[in-house]
Amino acid sequence: MNNYVLFTDSTCDLPNKLAEQLDVRVVPMEFLIDNRVYHHYLDGREMSMKEFYDGLRNGSMPTTTQINQTVYFELFEPVLAEGKDILYLCFSSGLSGTYQSSRLAVQELSELYPNRKIYTVDTRCASVGEGAIVYETAQKMAEGFSIEELRDYAESIRLRVNHWFTVDDLFHLHRGGRVSAVTAIAGTALGIKPILTVSAEGKLETSSKVRGRKKAMETMCGHLVENLGAIQNPVLFIGHSDCADDARELEKLVRSKVKAKKIYIADIGPIIGTHVGPGMLALAFLGEHR
């Protein structure tokens, strides 16, 4: 039995039941709506995904915050007090200051528990891409990897995790500074759909632009086939922000291109959803390269 605990944060956007099956503990992240603070758990206990995205459609303007040191201390300290070690797979440092907060918390906790091991890994991943690295790492934990072996494994695969996203409405990307106002207005009018990815530095980048939702899905599948390389029977993750029908359509298209061992369809939570809005589709997987 492993004498350590695997943690991640709720930006991993894994289905809650899957996270429980993987024996992964999830640190909640905060978002604010109308000056009220909510904590995002994978089960949506404080606000459901439907309620959140309906709010966006009706004009809500949420904001998000990084996890602070106090939260880490409150969740990590009891584990260390039990005599267990910790490996934490964190949301990309290229998109949030959360990783740095975790490092500060680890420094403080290491002074209090000098005989315990606490490792944090900057996954350089986001949303279901982060979920993919958590899933793959948890498989090795179940195989009995030591905490050091598990840390090294996570670091070895993080730049093989592929993220491919498309959004339905460019307004939210504009609000977050990802596209200009002109691009948002013109793109929406012309039905332009950006294909987004996460770089090796863990930052969000526009890979290409296509016209129409169907073409966006086909482009994402093209990247899947190309970047899988020789990998057989992959485990794939499809994320969606309140567009389940489109997610199922993407799943059918994916299955027509590759033979997958398993495809998980997951809700994209409020932390990522704040910046992409309703109608986002994401495809994530472990490939030969990113």
N, C-alpha and C positions, 0 to 999 in steps of 0.2 A: 504493500500500500504506500502511495506517495505521501511523504511528509511535507508537502507544500500545497499551496492553493493557487490556482490560476485565476487571475482577474482580468477583466477588460472594462470598457465603458460603454454606455448605451448608444453611442454613435455607431456601434458595430451593426445595429439594425438586424440582428438575428431574430428569428421567431423565438418567443419566450420559452416555449416548450423545448425547442432544440437546445437553447442555452442551458436549460436545466438538465437535459439528457447528457450534455457534454461535461457537466459538473464544473461550469464556469460561473464565477461570481461577477456580477455586473455593477459597476459604479454608476449611479444615476447622474445625469447632467441637467442643468437648469435652463429654463427659458422663461421669458417674461411677456405677459400680455396684459395691457391696461394696468401696468404697475403691480401686477400680482405675479408672484414667483411660483412656477410649477417645476416639479422634478419629473424628468422623463425616465420612466422604467419601461422595460420591454413589453410589459403587459398593459401599458397605458392606464395604470390605476388612477392617476390624477387627472388625466385628460385623454380621451380616446383619440385615435388617429382621425376618425371621421369628424369628430367635433373640431379638432384642430384645423383640418383642411377646409371644412365648411366655413370656419372663422376667417381663414385667408381669403376665400372666395367672396366673403362679405365685407372685406376691407380691414381685417385685423392686421396689425403691423408688429409681430413679435420680434423680440431680440433674444440673443443667446449669450451665455457667459461660460467661461472656462471653469473647470473644477478647481476649487481652492484647496489649500493645504489642509484645512480643518476637516473637510470631507474625507480625504485620504486617511488622515490620522484616525478618525472615528471608525473607519471600515477596516483599516489594516492592523491597528493596534491590538484588537482582541485576538486576531489570528496569531500574531507574534507572541502574545501572552500565553497562548495555548501550546507554544513550542513548535509552531509550524513556520515554514518559510513562504515567501511570496514571489510569484512572477506576474508582472502586470504588462499586458499588451495594450499600448496607449494609442489613442487617436493621433493622426499625423501632426507633427510639430510644424509642418508647412501650412497648416490650416487653423491652428489653435495654439494658445500658450499653455494648454493643459499638460503637455509633457514636461515643461519646465516646472510647473506647480508640483507635479508628481516627484520630480527630482529633489525639490526642496523638502517635501514631506519625507522622502526616503532618507535624506541626510539626517533629519531630526530623529526619525525612528531608529536609525542605525546607531545613534548615540545612546538611545535608551535600551536597545536590544542588540548589543555588540556581538552576540553569539548567533544571531539569526541572519539569514540571507534574504535580501530584498533586491530583486532585479526589475528594472523597467525597460521595456523595448519600445522605441519609437517605430511603430509599424509603417509609417509613411503611407498609411492607407486610410480610407474613409468609407463610411456607410457599409454596404454589403461587401466591399473590398476588404475592409477591416474584419467583417464577419468571416470572410473566406480564410484569412490568415489565422483567426481564432479557431475556426473549425479544424483546419489542417494541423495546427499545433495541439489541439485537444486530442486528436487521434493518437499522436505520439505520447501524450501524457497517459492515455489509456493503455498504451503498450509498455509503460513502465519506465519511460525516460527519466533520468535524474533532472533536477531543476536546471543544472548547468547545460546538460544536453538539450533540454527543451528551449532554454534561452538561445543557445547557438542555432538550433533548428529554425526558430522564428526569425532570427536575424538573417539566416541563409536564404529564406524563401520570400522575404518581404518585397524584394524587387522583382519577383516573378508573379506577384499578384496583379492581375489586370483589372482595370476599372473602365467601363464604358458607359456613359450616361447620355441621355437626351432629355430635353425639357419641352413642355408644351407651351409655356408662356415665358417670354424673355424678360418680363417686368421684374421678376424677383432677382434674376441675375444682374439686372441693371441696378436695382436697389442695393445690392451687395457690392457694386463696383466692378462686376465681372465683364459687363458689356456697356457700351455707351448708350445714351438716350436715343440717338439717331439709329443705331443698330437695333435697339429694342423695338422701336416703332416700325422701321422699315422691315425688319425680319418678321415681325408679327403679321404685318399686312401681306407680305409675300409668302407666308407659310414656311419660312426658313427655320430649320431645326439644327441647332449646333450639336455636334458630337463632342462630348467632353471626356477628358481622361485625367488621371492623376500622374504627375511626373515622378521621376526617380527621387526628386527632392520632397515629394509628398504634397505638391501644390496642384491646384486645379488649373487645367489648361484646355483651351479649345483645340481639338484635333482637326476638325473639318466642319463644313456646313453643307447641309443637303436640304432639298425641298420636299416637305411632306413627312408625315409620321411613318408611313410604310417604308420609305427609303431610309429613314433613320434606323429602323429596326434591321433592315437588310445590311446596312453598313456595320452596325454593331456585331451582327452575326459573321460578317466577313472578317472582322478583327478577331473574333473567337476562333475561327478556323485557322487563320494565319498564325496566331500567337500560341495556340495549343501545341503546334508542332507535332511531335511524335507521341505526345501524351494520349493514352487511351483511357476510355471510360472515366472522364473527369466528373468531379462534383461541381455543379454550377449554382450560382445564386442570382436570382432575378429580384430586384427591388422595385417597388412602385410607391408613388405618393398619391394614394387614393384613386388609382386607375387600374383596378384588378382585372378588368376585361382586357385591357391592353397587355397586361403582364401575362395573361394566359395566351394571348395571341403571339407574344414574343416567345413564350415557351414552345408553342407549336412550331414556330419557325426554327428555333434552335434545334429541336428534336429532328427536324428534316435535314439538318446540316451535320450533326454529330450524334454519336451514340453516347449518351451520358449515363453515368452510374446513378446519379441522383440530381434532381433539380429542386432547389428550395425557393419558394416564392415568399418574399418577406415585405412587410410594410416599412417604408422609410419614415423614420420618426421625426418629431418636431425640430430636433437640432439641425439636421440636414435640410428638412423640409422648409424651415424658415428661409433658407437661401435659394431654394430651387422652386418652391411653390407646388401646387397640385399638378399632376400629370407627368411627373418625372418618371422615367424608366431607366433602370440600371442593370447591367450585366457584369458579373464579377466571377473570376476563376483563377486558379493557379496554372500558369502557362510555362512554357520554356523560358520566356523572357517577358518583361513588361513592355 
